[in-house]
Amino acid sequence: MQLTAGQRLRIAIARTVLKNAPLLLIDEPTSALEAESSKVVNEAIDQLIVGNRSTVVVAHRLAMLRRVDVVAMLHDGEVDEQGSHDELMNKCGLYARLMQPQFSRTLRQYRQS
């Protein structure tokens, strides 16, 4: 049976819900998905990270990083900065510099719509 990347990911999320695992590790959950599947997966992840579950998310996309309580910015294998997305943006450190291109793109898309 041939499944798309989005379908496989949704099945993995469903398994996680059924298992009710206390720890959830998500690695770049929307990296290989088209826009519609990405939206569905993000909504499912929003439901998963609520409650009595610890969730570790490896992500580069701003949409995912804004959802979490604590961001740990790794550089050369060590935690360089740690805090909420807003706290790290206000520090104007490495995290803010890496996120700036995504903000610019998001702002351009917002202005065009």
Helices and strands as residue ranges (DSSP letters): H 5-19, E 23-27, H 35-48, E 54-58, H 62-65, E 71-75, E 78-83, H 85-91, H 94-112
